[in-house]
Amino acid sequence: MYKIILVDDEVSSRNALCNYFPWNRIGFEVVDQFSDGQLALDYVRRHTVDVIFCDIIMPNMDGLLLAQTIYQEKLSCKIVFLSAYKKFDYAQQALKYGVRNYLVKPAKYKELVEVFQRLKLEMDEEQEHSELQEEMPFQKGSISDRTIAAVQHYIAQNYKDATLESTAGYVNMNPCYLSQYYYQKTGSHFSDELLRIRMERAVILLDNYRYKIKDVSEMVGYMNAKNFTKAFKKYYGKLPTKYRNNL
């Protein structure tokens, strides 16, 4: 079971989610609930929490500031937003801080189930990958291992604006050398890893019909929607619009 906390200044909303949504059936346990971001942050600093399901507009500390603090302090928990506000700039900021999803109140039951089932699958895969790494002690903690992990972390957190140059600066390496080094250690090109992250994030965003294709392209780093469409079709074999229609 993954541990989840609910953060919303509306008591009725928290209670409804806590008592009437089948968290246990989809692999989550609600361990606590809070009325503002500061209370939630204090709890996360002292306890193990896997997911924060959070409102945005709250007193004392809002959801975006909570997400920013979680991101900056590198606390290992994922965030899903549930808000009555549909502002595009909120969604952009949320992605910047690694927020997994952005739902608009009132969220439909089916939408909630799909979002958290998908999140559980992602977390299961991450856990399996982590366990696999622990089974290879000859690599664990090596300089190359730490460098590759740092590169992958940087791309995952900054995929919208990440470049080979900016990533090289993050790990203090020459861009050309980093490109060769990354391929030598992983068997994949840096550009392929960046493309993979962007396309996987695009698929998640396409599940949300509030975002136009142009919005999705910008949110994953393509300022030209035509370039995004071309890259998506080459990667998945179908246009973004056709992928969305098939959902």
Accessible surface in RSA format (square Angstrom, percent):
REM  Atomic radii and reference values for relative SASA: ProtOr
REM  Chains: A
REM  Algorithm: Lee & Richards
REM  Probe-radius: 1.40
REM  Slices: 20
REM RES _ NUM      All-atoms   Total-Side   Main-Chain    Non-polar    All polar
REM                ABS   REL    ABS   REL    ABS   REL    ABS   REL    ABS   REL
RES MET A   1   142.26  73.7  72.30  47.8  69.97 166.6  75.23  64.0  67.03  88.8
RES TYR A   2    26.47  12.4  26.47  15.1   0.00   0.0  25.51  19.2   0.97   1.2
RES LYS A   3    84.44  41.2  84.44  51.8   0.00   0.0  35.89  32.3  48.55  51.7
RES ILE A   4     0.00   0.0   0.00   0.0   0.00   0.0   0.00   0.0   0.00   0.0
RES ILE A   5     0.00   0.0   0.00   0.0   0.00   0.0   0.00   0.0   0.00   0.0
RES LEU A   6     1.97   1.1   1.97   1.4   0.00   0.0   1.97   1.4   0.00   0.0
RES VAL A   7     1.52   1.0   0.00   0.0   1.52   3.7   0.00   0.0   1.52   4.1
RES ASP A   8     6.34   4.4   6.34   6.3   0.00   0.0   4.45  10.5   1.89   1.9
RES ASP A   9    59.71  41.8  40.01  39.8  19.70  46.6   7.05  16.6  52.65  52.5
RES GLU A  10    88.97  51.1  83.59  63.2   5.39  12.8  30.03  58.1  58.95  48.1
RES VAL A  11    86.42  56.9  82.36  74.6   4.06   9.8  82.36  71.6   4.06  11.0
RES SER A  12    86.72  73.3  73.35  97.9  13.37  30.8  55.50 118.2  31.22  43.7
RES SER A  13    22.65  19.1  14.47  19.3   8.18  18.8  14.77  31.4   7.88  11.0
RES ARG A  14    27.16  11.4  27.02  13.8   0.15   0.4   0.56   0.8  26.61  16.1
RES ASN A  15    57.85  39.9  57.85  55.9   0.00   0.0  14.15  34.1  43.70  42.2
RES ALA A  16    46.60  42.8  42.71  65.9   3.89   8.9  43.93  61.9   2.66   7.1
RES LEU A  17    24.07  13.4  22.49  16.1   1.58   4.0  24.07  16.9   0.00   0.0
RES CYS A  18    38.46  29.1  23.76  26.5  14.70  34.5   0.19   0.5  38.27  41.3
RES ASN A  19   100.81  69.5  67.73  65.5  33.08  79.6  17.03  41.0  83.78  81.0
RES TYR A  20   181.26  84.6 152.50  86.8  28.76  74.8 111.49  83.8  69.77  86.0
RES PHE A  21    16.67   8.3   6.55   4.1  10.12  26.3   8.22   5.0   8.45  24.2
RES PRO A  22    25.19  18.4  12.02  11.0  13.17  47.9  24.95  20.6   0.24   1.5
RES TRP A  23     8.46   3.4   6.64   3.2   1.83   4.3   6.64   3.5   1.83   3.0
RES ASN A  24    98.28  67.8  88.50  85.5   9.77  23.5  21.85  52.6  76.43  73.9
RES ARG A  25   187.66  78.8 148.77  75.8  38.88  92.6  70.65  96.6 117.01  70.9
RES ILE A  26    16.85   9.6  10.17   7.6   6.68  16.1  16.61  12.0   0.24   0.7
RES GLY A  27     9.98  12.3   0.00   N/A   9.98  12.3   8.82  24.2   1.17   2.6
RES PHE A  28     0.00   0.0   0.00   0.0   0.00   0.0   0.00   0.0   0.00   0.0
RES GLU A  29    77.01  44.2  76.90  58.2   0.11   0.3  19.35  37.4  57.66  47.1
RES VAL A  30    36.39  23.9  11.39  10.3  25.01  60.3  11.39   9.9  25.01  67.8
RES VAL A  31    44.37  29.2  15.72  14.2  28.65  69.0  21.57  18.7  22.80  61.8
RES ASP A  32    55.01  38.5  47.34  47.1   7.67  18.1   9.08  21.4  45.93  45.8
RES GLN A  33    51.71  28.9  40.02  29.2  11.69  27.8  18.39  39.1  33.32  25.3
RES PHE A  34    29.35  14.7  25.92  16.1   3.43   8.9  29.35  17.8   0.00   0.0
RES SER A  35    42.31  35.8  40.73  54.4   1.58   3.6  23.51  50.1  18.80  26.3
RES ASP A  36     7.09   5.0   7.09   7.1   0.00   0.0   0.10   0.2   6.99   7.0
RES GLY A  37     0.00   0.0   0.00   N/A   0.00   0.0   0.00   0.0   0.00   0.0
RES GLN A  38    66.01  36.9  66.01  48.2   0.00   0.0  32.70  69.6  33.31  25.3
RES LEU A  39    84.62  47.1  82.40  58.9   2.22   5.6  82.65  58.0   1.97   5.3
RES ALA A  40     0.00   0.0   0.00   0.0   0.00   0.0   0.00   0.0   0.00   0.0
RES LEU A  41     2.33   1.3   2.33   1.7   0.00   0.0   2.33   1.6   0.00   0.0
RES ASP A  42    51.33  36.0  49.01  48.8   2.32   5.5  17.92  42.2  33.41  33.3
RES TYR A  43    29.67  13.9  29.67  16.9   0.00   0.0  13.78  10.4  15.89  19.6
RES VAL A  44    12.42   8.2   5.09   4.6   7.33  17.7   5.09   4.4   7.33  19.9
RES ARG A  45   116.77  49.0  83.25  42.4  33.52  79.8  36.16  49.4  80.61  48.9
RES ARG A  46   164.65  69.1 129.45  66.0  35.20  83.8  72.94  99.7  91.71  55.6
RES HIS A  47    79.92  43.7  64.33  44.7  15.59  39.9  44.72  46.1  35.20  41.0
RES THR A  48    98.26  69.9  83.22  84.4  15.04  35.9  52.38  70.4  45.88  69.4
RES VAL A  49     5.89   3.9   0.00   0.0   5.89  14.2   0.00   0.0   5.89  16.0
RES ASP A  50    34.74  24.3  32.01  31.9   2.73   6.5   1.92   4.5  32.83  32.7
RES VAL A  51     0.00   0.0   0.00   0.0   0.00   0.0   0.00   0.0   0.00   0.0
RES ILE A  52     0.00   0.0   0.00   0.0   0.00   0.0   0.00   0.0   0.00   0.0
RES PHE A  53     5.02   2.5   1.48   0.9   3.53   9.2   1.74   1.1   3.28   9.4
RES CYS A  54     1.11   0.8   0.00   0.0   1.11   2.6   0.81   2.0   0.30   0.3
RES ASP A  55    10.93   7.7   9.45   9.4   1.48   3.5   0.18   0.4  10.75  10.7
RES ILE A  56     0.67   0.4   0.67   0.5   0.00   0.0   0.67   0.5   0.00   0.0
RES ILE A  57    74.74  42.5  70.70  52.7   4.04   9.7  70.82  51.0   3.93  10.7
RES MET A  58    16.23   8.4   0.00   0.0  16.23  38.6   3.21   2.7  13.02  17.2
RES PRO A  59    71.80  52.3  59.29  54.1  12.51  45.5  71.20  58.8   0.60   3.7
RES ASN A  60   129.68  89.4  75.47  72.9  54.20 130.5  23.07  55.5 106.60 103.0
RES MET A  61    17.58   9.1  15.81  10.5   1.77   4.2  17.56  14.9   0.02   0.0
RES ASP A  62    49.93  35.0  46.30  46.1   3.64   8.6   6.87  16.2  43.06  42.9
RES GLY A  63     0.10   0.1   0.00   N/A   0.10   0.1   0.00   0.0   0.10   0.2
RES LEU A  64    17.76   9.9  17.23  12.3   0.53   1.3  17.54  12.3   0.21   0.6
RES LEU A  65    81.67  45.5  78.62  56.2   3.04   7.7  80.84  56.8   0.83   2.2
RES LEU A  66     0.00   0.0   0.00   0.0   0.00   0.0   0.00   0.0   0.00   0.0
RES ALA A  67     0.32   0.3   0.00   0.0   0.32   0.7   0.00   0.0   0.32   0.8
RES GLN A  68    53.14  29.7  53.14  38.8   0.00   0.0   1.50   3.2  51.64  39.2
RES THR A  69    19.66  14.0  19.66  19.9   0.00   0.0  12.32  16.5   7.34  11.1
RES ILE A  70     7.29   4.1   7.16   5.3   0.13   0.3   7.16   5.2   0.13   0.4
RES TYR A  71    70.82  33.1  58.18  33.1  12.64  32.9  47.75  35.9  23.06  28.4
RES GLN A  72   113.13  63.3  88.43  64.6  24.70  58.8  34.84  74.2  78.29  59.4
RES GLU A  73    75.08  43.1  49.95  37.8  25.12  59.8  36.54  70.7  38.53  31.5
RES LYS A  74   154.51  75.4 123.57  75.8  30.93  73.6  88.32  79.5  66.19  70.5
RES LEU A  75    47.11  26.2  35.87  25.7  11.24  28.3  37.98  26.7   9.14  24.6
RES SER A  76   110.68  93.5  79.45 106.0  31.23  71.9  58.43 124.4  52.25  73.2
RES CYS A  77    18.09  13.7   0.86   1.0  17.23  40.5   3.31   8.4  14.77  15.9
RES LYS A  78    40.48  19.8  37.30  22.9   3.18   7.6  16.59  14.9  23.89  25.5
RES ILE A  79     5.76   3.3   5.09   3.8   0.67   1.6   5.09   3.7   0.67   1.8
RES VAL A  80     0.18   0.1   0.18   0.2   0.00   0.0   0.18   0.2   0.00   0.0
RES PHE A  81     0.14   0.1   0.14   0.1   0.00   0.0   0.14   0.1   0.00   0.0
RES LEU A  82    11.79   6.6  11.79   8.4   0.00   0.0  11.79   8.3   0.00   0.0
RES SER A  83     0.02   0.0   0.02   0.0   0.00   0.0   0.00   0.0   0.02   0.0
RES ALA A  84    64.81  59.6  42.87  66.2  21.94  49.9  42.97  60.5  21.84  57.8
RES TYR A  85    97.74  45.6  94.77  53.9   2.97   7.7  57.33  43.1  40.41  49.8
RES LYS A  86   148.41  72.4 120.16  73.7  28.25  67.3  65.19  58.7  83.22  88.6
RES LYS A  87   112.16  54.7 103.33  63.4   8.83  21.0  62.25  56.0  49.91  53.2
RES PHE A  88    69.11  34.6  60.83  37.7   8.29  21.6  63.07  38.2   6.04  17.3
RES ASP A  89    75.13  52.6  72.85  72.5   2.28   5.4  34.37  80.9  40.76  40.6
RES TYR A  90    33.34  15.6  33.34  19.0   0.00   0.0  14.98  11.3  18.37  22.6
RES ALA A  91     2.96   2.7   2.20   3.4   0.76   1.7   2.51   3.5   0.46   1.2
RES GLN A  92    56.99  31.9  49.25  36.0   7.73  18.4  15.36  32.7  41.62  31.6
RES GLN A  93    72.43  40.5  71.08  51.9   1.35   3.2  24.31  51.7  48.13  36.5
RES ALA A  94     2.23   2.1   2.23   3.4   0.00   0.0   2.23   3.1   0.00   0.0
RES LEU A  95    22.17  12.3  17.96  12.8   4.21  10.6  18.49  13.0   3.68   9.9
RES LYS A  96   134.03  65.4 122.68  75.3  11.36  27.0  79.25  71.3  54.78  58.4
RES TYR A  97    31.20  14.6  22.00  12.5   9.20  23.9   7.56   5.7  23.64  29.1
RES GLY A  98    27.42  33.8   0.00   N/A  27.42  33.8  17.82  48.9   9.60  21.5
RES VAL A  99     2.62   1.7   0.99   0.9   1.63   3.9   1.11   1.0   1.52   4.1
RES ARG A 100    49.84  20.9  46.92  23.9   2.92   6.9   6.28   8.6  43.56  26.4
RES ASN A 101    22.39  15.4  15.07  14.6   7.32  17.6   7.99  19.2  14.40  13.9
RES TYR A 102    11.64   5.4  10.56   6.0   1.09   2.8  10.56   7.9   1.09   1.3
RES LEU A 103     1.62   0.9   1.62   1.2   0.00   0.0   1.62   1.1   0.00   0.0
RES VAL A 104    16.68  11.0  10.27   9.3   6.41  15.4  10.27   8.9   6.41  17.4
RES LYS A 105    40.71  19.9  27.80  17.1  12.91  30.7  25.46  22.9  15.25  16.2
RES PRO A 106   128.84  93.9 112.55 102.6  16.29  59.2 116.53  96.2  12.31  76.5
RES ALA A 107    23.80  21.9   1.74   2.7  22.06  50.2   2.71   3.8  21.10  55.9
RES LYS A 108   158.58  77.4 152.19  93.4   6.40  15.2 100.57  90.5  58.01  61.8
RES TYR A 109   123.09  57.5 113.93  64.8   9.16  23.8 102.80  77.3  20.29  25.0
RES LYS A 110   147.70  72.1 144.08  88.4   3.62   8.6  88.33  79.5  59.37  63.2
RES GLU A 111    52.54  30.2  50.25  38.0   2.29   5.5  24.77  47.9  27.77  22.7
RES LEU A 112    11.95   6.7  11.95   8.5   0.00   0.0  11.95   8.4   0.00   0.0
RES VAL A 113    25.27  16.6  25.27  22.9   0.00   0.0  25.27  22.0   0.00   0.0
RES GLU A 114    80.99  46.5  77.30  58.5   3.69   8.8  28.46  55.1  52.53  42.9
RES VAL A 115     9.75   6.4   8.35   7.6   1.40   3.4   8.35   7.3   1.40   3.8
RES PHE A 116     0.00   0.0   0.00   0.0   0.00   0.0   0.00   0.0   0.00   0.0
RES GLN A 117    85.77  48.0  83.22  60.8   2.56   6.1  22.89  48.7  62.89  47.7
RES ARG A 118    57.83  24.3  55.64  28.4   2.19   5.2  38.54  52.7  19.29  11.7
RES LEU A 119     6.24   3.5   4.63   3.3   1.61   4.0   5.84   4.1   0.39   1.1
RES LYS A 120    64.03  31.2  64.03  39.3   0.00   0.0  32.46  29.2  31.57  33.6
RES LEU A 121   113.17  63.0 113.01  80.8   0.16   0.4 113.01  79.4   0.16   0.4
RES GLU A 122    35.36  20.3  33.52  25.4   1.84   4.4  26.77  51.8   8.59   7.0
RES MET A 123    13.80   7.1  11.09   7.3   2.71   6.5  11.42   9.7   2.38   3.2
RES ASP A 124    35.79  25.1  34.49  34.3   1.30   3.1  16.83  39.6  18.96  18.9
RES GLU A 125   115.70  66.4 109.99  83.2   5.71  13.6  38.38  74.2  77.32  63.1
RES GLU A 126    82.37  47.3  73.89  55.9   8.49  20.2  46.62  90.2  35.76  29.2
RES GLN A 127    97.09  54.3  91.33  66.7   5.76  13.7  21.55  45.9  75.54  57.3
RES GLU A 128   114.25  65.6 108.38  82.0   5.88  14.0  39.29  76.0  74.96  61.2
RES HIS A 129   109.13  59.6 104.47  72.6   4.66  11.9  75.85  78.2  33.28  38.7
RES SER A 130    54.83  46.3  50.45  67.3   4.37  10.1  27.24  58.0  27.59  38.7
RES GLU A 131    90.26  51.8  88.96  67.3   1.30   3.1  30.95  59.9  59.31  48.4
RES LEU A 132    96.49  53.7  94.63  67.7   1.86   4.7  96.01  67.4   0.48   1.3
RES GLN A 133    55.16  30.8  53.55  39.1   1.62   3.8  21.71  46.2  33.45  25.4
RES GLU A 134   105.85  60.8  87.94  66.5  17.91  42.7  21.98  42.5  83.86  68.5
RES GLU A 135   127.08  73.0  98.62  74.6  28.47  67.8  45.16  87.3  81.93  66.9
RES MET A 136    47.52  24.6  47.34  31.3   0.18   0.4  23.26  19.8  24.26  32.1
RES PRO A 137   100.16  73.0  84.58  77.1  15.57  56.6  85.30  70.4  14.86  92.4
RES PHE A 138   155.88  78.0 117.29  72.6  38.58 100.4 129.60  78.6  26.27  75.2
RES GLN A 139    75.29  42.1  74.12  54.2   1.16   2.8  19.43  41.4  55.86  42.4
RES LYS A 140   132.90  64.8 111.34  68.3  21.55  51.3  71.42  64.3  61.48  65.5
RES GLY A 141    42.83  52.8   0.00   N/A  42.83  52.8  29.85  81.9  12.99  29.1
RES SER A 142    41.83  35.4  30.45  40.6  11.39  26.2  39.62  84.4   2.21   3.1
RES ILE A 143   130.47  74.2 126.83  94.5   3.64   8.8 126.90  91.4   3.57   9.7
RES SER A 144    28.10  23.7  25.76  34.4   2.35   5.4   7.53  16.0  20.57  28.8
RES ASP A 145    35.50  24.9  30.85  30.7   4.65  11.0   6.24  14.7  29.25  29.2
RES ARG A 146   140.03  58.8 131.73  67.1   8.30  19.8  67.68  92.5  72.35  43.8
RES THR A 147    23.96  17.0  19.40  19.7   4.56  10.9   7.07   9.5  16.88  25.5
RES ILE A 148    18.12  10.3  18.12  13.5   0.00   0.0  18.12  13.1   0.00   0.0
RES ALA A 149    55.26  50.8  48.21  74.4   7.04  16.0  51.48  72.5   3.77  10.0
RES ALA A 150    30.62  28.2  23.97  37.0   6.65  15.1  30.55  43.0   0.07   0.2
RES VAL A 151     0.00   0.0   0.00   0.0   0.00   0.0   0.00   0.0   0.00   0.0
RES GLN A 152    66.35  37.1  62.67  45.8   3.68   8.8  16.48  35.1  49.87  37.8
RES HIS A 153    80.44  44.0  73.73  51.2   6.71  17.2  51.58  53.2  28.85  33.6
RES TYR A 154    34.27  16.0  33.81  19.2   0.45   1.2  14.87  11.2  19.40  23.9
RES ILE A 155     0.13   0.1   0.13   0.1   0.00   0.0   0.13   0.1   0.00   0.0
RES ALA A 156    44.11  40.6  32.39  50.0  11.71  26.6  32.73  46.1  11.38  30.1
RES GLN A 157    47.05  26.3  40.06  29.3   6.99  16.6   2.56   5.4  44.49  33.7
RES ASN A 158    47.43  32.7  40.40  39.0   7.03  16.9  11.15  26.8  36.28  35.1
RES TYR A 159    13.03   6.1  12.77   7.3   0.27   0.7  11.91   8.9   1.13   1.4
RES LYS A 160    69.58  33.9  63.87  39.2   5.71  13.6  33.99  30.6  35.59  37.9
RES ASP A 161   108.10  75.7  90.46  90.0  17.65  41.7  37.77  88.9  70.33  70.1
RES ALA A 162     1.38   1.3   0.00   0.0   1.38   3.1   0.29   0.4   1.09   2.9
RES THR A 163    63.59  45.2  59.99  60.8   3.60   8.6  58.42  78.5   5.17   7.8
RES LEU A 164    43.49  24.2  39.51  28.3   3.98  10.0  39.51  27.7   3.98  10.7
RES GLU A 165   109.76  63.0 101.55  76.8   8.21  19.5  54.90 106.2  54.85  44.8
RES SER A 166    43.16  36.5  26.59  35.5  16.57  38.2  38.00  80.9   5.16   7.2
RES THR A 167     0.00   0.0   0.00   0.0   0.00   0.0   0.00   0.0   0.00   0.0
RES ALA A 168     0.97   0.9   0.97   1.5   0.00   0.0   0.97   1.4   0.00   0.0
RES GLY A 169    50.66  62.5   0.00   N/A  50.66  62.5  36.91 101.3  13.75  30.8
RES TYR A 170   101.99  47.6  73.66  41.9  28.33  73.7  61.41  46.2  40.57  50.0
RES VAL A 171    25.46  16.8   5.78   5.2  19.68  47.4  12.12  10.5  13.34  36.2
RES ASN A 172   137.65  94.9 105.17 101.6  32.48  78.2  35.02  84.3 102.63  99.2
RES MET A 173    41.71  21.6  23.90  15.8  17.81  42.4  29.91  25.4  11.81  15.6
RES ASN A 174    91.41  63.0  78.57  75.9  12.84  30.9  29.74  71.6  61.67  59.6
RES PRO A 175    39.51  28.8  39.51  36.0   0.00   0.0  39.51  32.6   0.00   0.0
RES CYS A 176    90.10  68.2  85.95  95.9   4.16   9.8  24.37  61.7  65.74  70.9
RES TYR A 177   116.90  54.6 114.36  65.1   2.54   6.6  83.20  62.5  33.70  41.5
RES LEU A 178     0.00   0.0   0.00   0.0   0.00   0.0   0.00   0.0   0.00   0.0
RES SER A 179    36.82  31.1  35.78  47.7   1.04   2.4   6.60  14.1  30.22  42.3
RES GLN A 180   124.77  69.8 115.97  84.8   8.80  21.0  44.52  94.8  80.25  60.9
RES TYR A 181    26.03  12.2  24.47  13.9   1.57   4.1  20.19  15.2   5.84   7.2
RES TYR A 182     1.74   0.8   1.74   1.0   0.00   0.0   0.00   0.0   1.74   2.1
RES TYR A 183   105.18  49.1 103.40  58.8   1.78   4.6  57.24  43.0  47.94  59.1
RES GLN A 184   136.50  76.3 105.96  77.4  30.54  72.7  38.39  81.7  98.11  74.4
RES LYS A 185    99.67  48.6  65.21  40.0  34.47  82.1  23.34  21.0  76.33  81.3
RES THR A 186    50.90  36.2  16.65  16.9  34.25  81.6  25.17  33.8  25.73  38.9
RES GLY A 187    54.70  67.5   0.00   N/A  54.70  67.5  28.73  78.8  25.98  58.2
RES SER A 188    46.36  39.2  42.60  56.8   3.76   8.7  12.50  26.6  33.85  47.4
RES HIS A 189    92.33  50.5  91.98  63.9   0.34   0.9  58.13  59.9  34.19  39.8
RES PHE A 190    12.83   6.4  11.57   7.2   1.25   3.3  11.57   7.0   1.25   3.6
RES SER A 191    72.41  61.2  65.67  87.6   6.74  15.5  47.96 102.1  24.45  34.3
RES ASP A 192    70.98  49.7  66.62  66.3   4.36  10.3  20.92  49.2  50.05  49.9
RES GLU A 193    19.83  11.4  17.99  13.6   1.83   4.4   1.75   3.4  18.08  14.8
RES LEU A 194    17.89  10.0  17.89  12.8   0.00   0.0  17.89  12.6   0.00   0.0
RES LEU A 195    54.38  30.3  52.37  37.5   2.00   5.0  53.98  37.9   0.39   1.1
RES ARG A 196    86.00  36.1  86.00  43.8   0.00   0.0  38.58  52.7  47.42  28.7
RES ILE A 197    28.14  16.0  26.59  19.8   1.55   3.7  26.96  19.4   1.18   3.2
RES ARG A 198    32.97  13.8  32.97  16.8   0.00   0.0   0.22   0.3  32.75  19.9
RES MET A 199     0.00   0.0   0.00   0.0   0.00   0.0   0.00   0.0   0.00   0.0
RES GLU A 200    75.76  43.5  72.46  54.8   3.30   7.9  30.12  58.3  45.64  37.3
RES ARG A 201    22.61   9.5  20.59  10.5   2.03   4.8   3.24   4.4  19.37  11.7
RES ALA A 202     0.00   0.0   0.00   0.0   0.00   0.0   0.00   0.0   0.00   0.0
RES VAL A 203    25.38  16.7  25.38  23.0   0.00   0.0  25.38  22.1   0.00   0.0
RES ILE A 204    20.98  11.9  19.52  14.5   1.46   3.5  19.52  14.1   1.46   4.0
RES LEU A 205    12.01   6.7  11.13   8.0   0.88   2.2  12.01   8.4   0.00   0.0
RES LEU A 206     0.00   0.0   0.00   0.0   0.00   0.0   0.00   0.0   0.00   0.0
RES ASP A 207    43.30  30.3  25.99  25.9  17.31  40.9  16.90  39.8  26.40  26.3
RES ASN A 208    12.32   8.5   8.68   8.4   3.64   8.8   8.78  21.1   3.54   3.4
RES TYR A 209   135.62  63.3 111.15  63.2  24.47  63.7  99.84  75.0  35.78  44.1
RES ARG A 210    78.32  32.9  47.53  24.2  30.79  73.3  46.73  63.9  31.59  19.1
RES TYR A 211    15.22   7.1  15.05   8.6   0.18   0.5  13.40  10.1   1.83   2.2
RES LYS A 212   150.86  73.6 145.94  89.5   4.92  11.7  93.46  84.1  57.40  61.1
RES ILE A 213    33.75  19.2  31.46  23.4   2.30   5.5  31.46  22.7   2.30   6.2
RES LYS A 214   118.08  57.6 116.23  71.3   1.84   4.4  86.55  77.9  31.53  33.6
RES ASP A 215    31.30  21.9  31.30  31.2   0.00   0.0   0.02   0.1  31.28  31.2
RES VAL A 216     0.00   0.0   0.00   0.0   0.00   0.0   0.00   0.0   0.00   0.0
RES SER A 217     0.26   0.2   0.26   0.3   0.00   0.0   0.00   0.0   0.26   0.4
RES GLU A 218    33.75  19.4  33.75  25.5   0.00   0.0   4.07   7.9  29.68  24.2
RES MET A 219     2.83   1.5   0.55   0.4   2.28   5.4   1.36   1.2   1.47   1.9
RES VAL A 220     0.00   0.0   0.00   0.0   0.00   0.0   0.00   0.0   0.00   0.0
RES GLY A 221    18.90  23.3   0.00   N/A  18.90  23.3   0.40   1.1  18.50  41.4
RES TYR A 222    34.55  16.1  31.62  18.0   2.92   7.6  26.55  19.9   8.00   9.9
RES MET A 223   130.99  67.8 105.11  69.6  25.88  61.6  74.30  63.2  56.70  75.1
RES ASN A 224    73.75  50.9  66.47  64.2   7.28  17.5  19.37  46.6  54.38  52.6
RES ALA A 225    31.40  28.9  26.17  40.4   5.22  11.9  26.31  37.0   5.09  13.5
RES LYS A 226   169.77  82.8 162.20  99.5   7.58  18.0 107.77  97.0  62.01  66.1
RES ASN A 227    82.03  56.6  78.37  75.7   3.67   8.8  13.57  32.7  68.46  66.2
RES PHE A 228     0.00   0.0   0.00   0.0   0.00   0.0   0.00   0.0   0.00   0.0
RES THR A 229    37.12  26.4  37.12  37.6   0.00   0.0  27.37  36.8   9.75  14.7
RES LYS A 230   157.48  76.8 149.68  91.8   7.80  18.6  97.98  88.2  59.50  63.4
RES ALA A 231    20.74  19.1  13.21  20.4   7.53  17.1  19.69  27.7   1.04   2.8
RES PHE A 232     0.00   0.0   0.00   0.0   0.00   0.0   0.00   0.0   0.00   0.0
RES LYS A 233   108.85  53.1 106.32  65.2   2.52   6.0  53.23  47.9  55.61  59.2
RES LYS A 234   184.92  90.2 151.94  93.2  32.97  78.5 104.19  93.8  80.72  86.0
RES TYR A 235    86.09  40.2  55.36  31.5  30.73  80.0  42.77  32.1  43.32  53.4
RES TYR A 236    72.75  34.0  47.73  27.2  25.02  65.1  47.40  35.6  25.35  31.2
RES GLY A 237    60.76  74.9   0.00   N/A  60.76  74.9  31.58  86.7  29.19  65.4
RES LYS A 238    66.31  32.4  62.91  38.6   3.40   8.1  30.97  27.9  35.35  37.7
RES LEU A 239    72.05  40.1  71.53  51.2   0.52   1.3  71.53  50.2   0.52   1.4
RES PRO A 240     1.37   1.0   1.37   1.2   0.00   0.0   1.37   1.1   0.00   0.0
RES THR A 241    70.19  49.9  69.11  70.1   1.07   2.6  56.02  75.2  14.17  21.4
RES LYS A 242   121.52  59.3 119.34  73.2   2.18   5.2  64.23  57.8  57.29  61.0
RES TYR A 243    45.20  21.1  44.72  25.4   0.48   1.3  26.90  20.2  18.30  22.6
RES ARG A 244    25.06  10.5  25.06  12.8   0.00   0.0  11.80  16.1  13.26   8.0
RES ASN A 245   116.88  80.6  86.78  83.9  30.10  72.5  25.70  61.9  91.18  88.1
RES ASN A 246    91.96  63.4  57.48  55.5  34.47  83.0  25.64  61.7  66.31  64.1
RES LEU A 247   101.47  56.5  41.68  29.8  59.79 150.3  71.33  50.1  30.14  81.1
END  Absolute sums over single chains surface
CHAIN  1 A    13552.0      11383.5       2168.6       7243.9       6308.2
END  Absolute sums over all chains
TOTAL         13552.0      11383.5       2168.6       7243.9       6308.2
